[in-house]
Amino acid sequence: MSSVRAAIVGYGGAFNMGKYHAEMINAAGMQTVAACDLDPTRMEAAAKDFPGIRTYTNVDLLLEDPEVDLVIVILPHNIHADLAVKAANKGKHVIVEKPMCVSVAEADAMIDAANANNVMLSVFHNRRWDGDFMTLRSLIEEGMIGEVFHIEAMMGGLHPMGNWWRSDKKISGGNMFDWGAHIIDWILHLMPKHVVGVDGYYHKLRWFEHSNEDHTDLTIRFEGGARASVEISNLAAASKDRWRILGTQGAIVMKSWDKIEVLVDHKGNIAKFEPGIQKTNQQAYYDNIAGHLMRGEDLVVKPEEARRIIAIIEAAEQSSNAQQTVKLAYS
């Protein structure tokens, strides 16, 4: 494509994500030409943010716009699949915010629609370009701590959930579908191995005013015996390190967001150092989208990778309900 004209669907005020996406689209050499939101006041905001942009309050009308090539879906999780399929069937390329959707069946439908219509489908896993993650990945790929066999990641504390749609399981998918989707994506790149099973431990014990789980904990079993665990909790009065990664020659620990500690076995002694953290560059996501659509570059965030994350989260809940390990269709 010589040019890419994009439309934002969901210009809501929370985090101002519509403007954030549009600015990165434009910075990548593409053009944000339209936006859609049910709330007319948000379309007034879009018109002020980007003078000349076409605005819609009906998504079906936007999808009929022949001057829109790419649709970015920034809506609650349970709406992603339906709109992505509709857009693909109209011949539009599609990006959805993470998580991709709330079930493997939805992910399959999205991928099938994109393939049938020969359009791109990608998921906004922008945090692959977070500086701390890129630093962790570089350290591991350089062999700094040997072969990684054990990963633990945790986010949460003891506090009630927010009073919004992300706390409603029917809409959000559940407690693991927000930050958990980012963390699982990170883990699958830090430990790029075949998944042989998933164990889940889900609890609903205290915050009954919301339908999301209070505490979700999953373990991914990899070939060769390696494992990774993800804990997302509103019931953790005692927290854990953000990252604890063990390798055959050392370990990496992150207790907070801005400090990485590397411990390395040096002739029987443990040497510790703190590497500099790379600069975050989330713009790289849209730079790759532009490169893929306009210059034929390889797509970095492929839909099949995002589907694998959904499969792991879905399997974790199935495991929790059945109290046994669940194998994945996409492992």
Number of C-alpha atoms within 10 A of each C-alpha: 11 7 12 21 18 24 29 25 26 23 26 21 12 7 8 11 16 25 20 11 21 26 18 19 24 18 14 18 16 23 20 25 22 25 28 26 22 15 13 13 13 20 23 12 15 25 16 11 13 17 10 12 17 17 21 18 17 12 17 13 10 22 23 13 13 11 14 20 21 27 26 28 27 22 18 17 25 19 16 24 23 13 22 29 23 18 28 26 17 16 22 26 24 25 22 25 20 23 26 30 28 25 17 21 13 20 24 15 15 27 22 14 21 25 13 12 16 14 20 22 25 24 23 22 22 17 18 23 18 15 18 21 20 20 19 23 18 14 17 20 15 10 15 20 21 18 16 22 16 19 22 19 23 21 18 18 16 14 13 15 19 10 10 9 14 21 21 19 18 14 16 23 23 22 26 29 24 16 17 24 20 20 22 25 18 20 19 18 12 20 21 10 14 13 22 17 21 29 24 27 18 22 15 14 10 13 15 11 11 19 19 24 24 25 22 25 22 25 20 25 22 21 11 11 10 16 20 21 21 25 24 25 24 19 21 17 11 8 14 18 13 17 20 19 21 19 19 15 16 21 23 24 20 19 14 11 9 10 13 19 15 20 20 21 16 11 7 7 9 13 12 15 11 12 13 12 16 15 12 16 14 17 16 16 23 22 17 19 24 23 17 16 20 15 12 12 12 12 17 15 18 15 21 16 17 23 24 22 25 27 22 28 28 21 25 30 22 19 21 20 12 12 13 15 19 22 18 16 10 15 15
